Amino acid sequence: MADKWEAAHNAVRTGVIAYPTEAVFGLGCDPTNEVAIQKLLSLKQRPAEKGLILIAADYSQLLPFVEDSAIPQDKRFSVLSHWPGPVTLILPVRKSVSPLLTGGRDTIAVRVSAHEPVRELCRALGHALVSTSANLTGQEPARTAAEVRLQFGDSVDWIMDEATGRAANPTRIINPFNNQVVRDDA
């Protein structure tokens, strides 16, 4: 088991990895590595203006990216009570975070997953991961490791060959301050 995490560690340092999320496989990388983020965007053929989601095992892994002090005390429980779970939240971003992650916005999309394989991965790596669906832009997302290999071949540096969760669709994205739904999961 330690070898699996060592391989993931080595791959995520500079490359792109694939792993199961609640509904589909995700492509990810170290969210502090601009070269790896560029590689992921290029591989996926995704415009940087769209921004990316970060996924984590717990909220503490998101603190280097989220401007936690900008979450009002009276909203804190309602905001953080969505997790762990299949809900991505739009939260205030720290000024130091790359615009490649935010799409140039003053917010960032983040999720604390309840899907145990990805939580294990984030725990083993010790940090959050970029998380975007494993597909070329406009194509159907991969739902298995085999589908990731079919779409990307050797372009992905490491694949976590485990099952996705039982969700039928990618996670809902909401702004918890005004309850605006950015992407519905239905």
C-alpha positions as semicolon CSV with decimal commas, in nm:
position;residue;x (nm);y (nm);z (nm)
1;M;0,000;0,000;0,000
2;A;0,287;0,237;0,078
3;D;0,418;0,186;-0,278
4;K;0,084;0,307;-0,419
5;W;0,106;0,632;-0,224
6;E;0,475;0,675;-0,310
7;A;0,389;0,646;-0,679
8;A;0,108;0,899;-0,636
9;H;0,343;1,137;-0,451
10;N;0,605;1,115;-0,726
11;A;0,350;1,166;-1,004
12;V;0,167;1,459;-0,844
13;R;0,489;1,650;-0,778
14;T;0,515;1,762;-1,138
15;G;0,247;1,578;-1,331
16;V;-0,119;1,496;-1,373
17;I;-0,295;1,211;-1,194
18;A;-0,641;1,055;-1,229
19;Y;-0,857;0,932;-0,942
20;P;-1,218;0,835;-0,870
21;T;-1,456;1,097;-0,732
22;E;-1,822;1,079;-0,634
23;A;-1,948;1,028;-0,992
24;V;-1,662;1,035;-1,244
25;F;-1,285;1,013;-1,258
26;G;-1,104;1,337;-1,191
27;L;-0,781;1,471;-1,331
28;G;-0,569;1,643;-1,074
29;C;-0,236;1,790;-0,982
30;D;-0,066;1,984;-0,707
31;P;-0,259;2,313;-0,684
32;T;0,060;2,503;-0,597
33;N;0,249;2,388;-0,908
34;E;0,178;2,623;-1,200
35;V;0,361;2,398;-1,449
36;A;0,145;2,099;-1,350
37;I;-0,173;2,311;-1,369
38;Q;-0,077;2,427;-1,720
39;K;-0,008;2,064;-1,817
40;L;-0,352;1,960;-1,689
41;L;-0,529;2,244;-1,873
42;S;-0,343;2,159;-2,193
43;L;-0,410;1,786;-2,160
44;K;-0,781;1,847;-2,104
45;Q;-0,793;2,129;-2,364
46;R;-0,967;2,345;-2,102
47;P;-0,954;2,725;-2,114
48;A;-0,790;2,876;-1,805
49;E;-1,075;3,129;-1,772
50;K;-1,308;2,851;-1,657
51;G;-1,111;2,795;-1,338
52;L;-1,074;2,463;-1,157
53;I;-1,209;2,290;-0,847
54;L;-0,997;2,186;-0,550
55;I;-1,087;1,868;-0,364
56;A;-0,969;1,776;-0,015
57;A;-0,997;1,523;0,267
58;D;-1,088;1,795;0,517
59;Y;-1,131;2,171;0,536
60;S;-0,782;2,227;0,678
61;Q;-0,635;2,117;0,342
62;L;-0,825;2,402;0,175
63;L;-0,704;2,676;0,412
64;P;-0,397;2,765;0,198
65;F;-0,642;2,861;-0,080
66;V;-0,959;2,986;0,092
67;E;-0,967;3,328;0,258
68;D;-1,123;3,180;0,570
69;S;-1,140;3,515;0,753
70;A;-1,379;3,641;0,481
71;I;-1,644;3,384;0,580
72;P;-1,869;3,572;0,822
73;Q;-1,910;3,407;1,163
74;D;-2,289;3,398;1,128
75;K;-2,256;3,206;0,796
76;R;-1,976;2,970;0,898
77;F;-2,195;2,679;1,013
78;S;-2,427;2,691;0,711
79;V;-2,129;2,714;0,475
80;L;-1,920;2,434;0,625
81;S;-2,212;2,203;0,708
82;H;-2,221;2,090;0,343
83;W;-1,911;1,876;0,401
84;P;-1,794;1,614;0,371
85;G;-2,023;1,555;0,078
86;P;-2,086;1,590;-0,294
87;V;-2,122;1,969;-0,290
88;T;-1,865;2,210;-0,431
89;L;-1,873;2,556;-0,276
90;I;-1,767;2,890;-0,418
91;L;-1,565;3,059;-0,140
92;P;-1,346;3,369;-0,112
93;V;-0,993;3,302;-0,236
94;R;-0,658;3,410;-0,090
95;K;-0,486;3,674;-0,302
96;S;-0,177;3,453;-0,340
97;V;-0,368;3,178;-0,526
98;S;-0,295;3,130;-0,896
99;P;-0,551;3,276;-1,141
100;L;-0,519;2,943;-1,324
101;L;-0,719;2,791;-1,035
102;T;-0,975;3,071;-1,008
103;G;-1,020;3,169;-1,370
104;G;-0,922;3,520;-1,258
105;R;-1,211;3,548;-1,009
106;D;-1,194;3,651;-0,644
107;T;-1,347;3,317;-0,545
108;I;-1,242;2,954;-0,568
109;A;-1,446;2,635;-0,611
110;V;-1,365;2,381;-0,336
111;R;-1,500;2,053;-0,198
112;V;-1,437;1,826;0,097
113;S;-1,530;1,491;-0,052
114;A;-1,710;1,213;0,129
115;H;-1,580;0,959;-0,128
116;E;-1,328;0,759;0,073
117;P;-1,076;0,674;-0,206
118;V;-1,015;1,040;-0,289
119;R;-1,005;1,132;0,080
120;E;-0,739;0,862;0,134
121;L;-0,543;1,002;-0,159
122;C;-0,554;1,359;-0,026
123;R;-0,454;1,237;0,321
124;A;-0,163;1,036;0,179
125;L;-0,044;1,335;-0,026
126;G;-0,096;1,573;0,265
127;H;-0,273;1,839;0,058
128;A;-0,571;1,927;-0,157
129;L;-0,577;1,842;-0,528
130;V;-0,699;2,013;-0,838
131;S;-1,008;1,823;-0,950
132;T;-1,162;1,844;-1,295
133;S;-1,345;1,569;-1,479
134;A;-1,122;1,325;-1,667
135;N;-1,222;1,399;-2,023
136;L;-1,125;1,613;-2,315
137;T;-1,341;1,926;-2,318
138;G;-1,673;1,837;-2,478
139;Q;-1,633;1,459;-2,432
140;E;-1,807;1,235;-2,178
141;P;-1,618;1,208;-1,847
142;A;-1,435;0,882;-1,777
143;R;-1,605;0,665;-1,514
144;T;-1,333;0,398;-1,488
145;A;-0,954;0,382;-1,491
146;A;-0,977;0,197;-1,825
147;E;-1,173;0,487;-1,976
148;V;-0,909;0,732;-1,850
149;R;-0,639;0,525;-2,025
150;L;-0,849;0,512;-2,343
151;Q;-0,893;0,893;-2,355
152;F;-0,546;0,998;-2,237
153;G;-0,309;0,705;-2,289
154;D;0,028;0,769;-2,128
155;S;-0,037;1,144;-2,085
156;V;-0,160;1,086;-1,729
157;D;0,129;1,020;-1,491
158;W;-0,059;0,799;-1,239
159;I;-0,408;0,649;-1,218
160;M;-0,578;0,538;-0,896
161;D;-0,761;0,227;-1,013
162;E;-1,060;0,225;-0,777
163;A;-1,435;0,269;-0,822
164;T;-1,613;0,600;-0,840
165;G;-1,898;0,672;-0,600
166;R;-2,259;0,603;-0,687
167;A;-2,355;0,956;-0,792
168;A;-2,504;0,976;-1,141
169;N;-2,374;1,326;-1,216
170;P;-2,083;1,551;-1,120
171;T;-2,128;1,742;-0,795
172;R;-2,351;2,041;-0,749
173;I;-2,166;2,375;-0,731
174;I;-2,324;2,645;-0,515
175;N;-2,243;2,983;-0,372
176;P;-2,332;2,923;-0,004
177;F;-2,365;3,294;0,073
178;N;-2,660;3,350;-0,162
179;N;-2,753;2,984;-0,239
180;Q;-2,706;3,046;-0,611
181;V;-2,663;2,715;-0,796
182;V;-2,373;2,743;-1,040
183;R;-2,399;2,380;-1,160
184;D;-2,678;2,143;-1,065
185;D;-2,615;1,773;-1,005
186;A;-2,951;1,666;-1,150
